[in-house]
Amino acid sequence: MVITASTTHNGDATLRELGRKLVASAVEFAELETPREVLDQLDDVTSPHLDFRVLGALRFPSKVSDWCSLALGKTVFLHSQAPKGWWEEWSSKLHRRIPVGYLMARSAIAPHTLTESLQALQPIGADRWGHELFLQYGMRDGLLCPVGGRWLVVFWSRRLLANVATPPVRVIVYAAASFAAMRLDQLVGAAAEGINVSARLTPRELAVLRLLSFGIPFKEVAVHLGLGQETVKTHARKAQKKLGAKNRTHAVAESVRQQLLV
C-alpha cells in the first residue's frame, strides 16, 4: 500500500509493516555482494510501502568540487529503475554550474526532501538548474539521506512528499539507507579511497586555518600560536595549495566543507 493523503488512516499499520520488513532484511544487507544488489534490496524494503523509488547512492569525494571523482560504477551507483539519461545530463553540467542542492545535502545531518531544500536555499537564476533537471526527468520530489558524512542515498517520487515523508517514515527510511550505505562502503570503500584522498594538512596548518575561520588576523594568529607572522602566512599558503584553493578565503571554506576544522 502507498502512503498518500487519502490513506493516512492506515499509516500506523503501514509503518509497522515497513519497520518489520526493515528488521527482517537487516542481516541480508550484510550478505549482498554487489552495489546493484544493495540498491535492489533497499528499493524492495521501501517502494512497496511508499510513494517513492530508489534513485541511487553517491559517495562524497573528499574535496567538494572534485567532480571527476563522481564516477558512475565507482563512487556513484544508480538503481536500475532510475530515470534514464538523468545522471549523464546532471554530471555533464557539474563543471559549469555549482549544484547547490548537492552542497546542502553534503553538509546536512538529517534526511530532507528536494522541496525542503528548494524552500531553504531559494535558489535563483542558474542555481535552479538541479531542481529543474529533476522535473525534466519526471522527478517531482525526492528524499535525500546523507549517511555519516560519506554517502548520500537518494529516493525520488513523481509526487510531492510532504504527506509521505513524515517524521516516523523518515526514521525508518533513513535506517534502511544507512544499512545500504554501510554495505556499499564495505564493497567499494577501499577503491573509492584511492580516488578521494583528503588533503593531509599538518596540525599547524589546521590550527592556522581554524583561527582564520573565526576572522582573526594573521598578527593575532601568530601571537596565539606562538609563531612568527611570516611562519603563519607560510602555513596558510601551504594549506591553500594542498586544498587546491584559489585564495585564503577559499582555503578556509574548503577546509570547513571537508570537515577538517573542529
Secondary structure, DSSP 8 states (H G I E B T S, - for coil): ----GGGGGGHHHHHHHHHHHHHHHHHHHHH--SHHHHHHHHHHHHTTTSS-EEEEEEE--SSTT-GGG--BTTTEEE-TTS-TTHHHHHHHTTTTS--HHHHHHHH-SS-EEHHHHHHHH---GGGGHHHHHHHHTT--EEEEEEETTTEEEEEEESS--TTTS-HHHHHHHHHHHHHHHHHHHHHHHHHHHHH-------HHHHHHHHHHTTT--HHHHHHHHT--HHHHHHHHHHHHHHHT-SSHHHHHHHHHHTT---
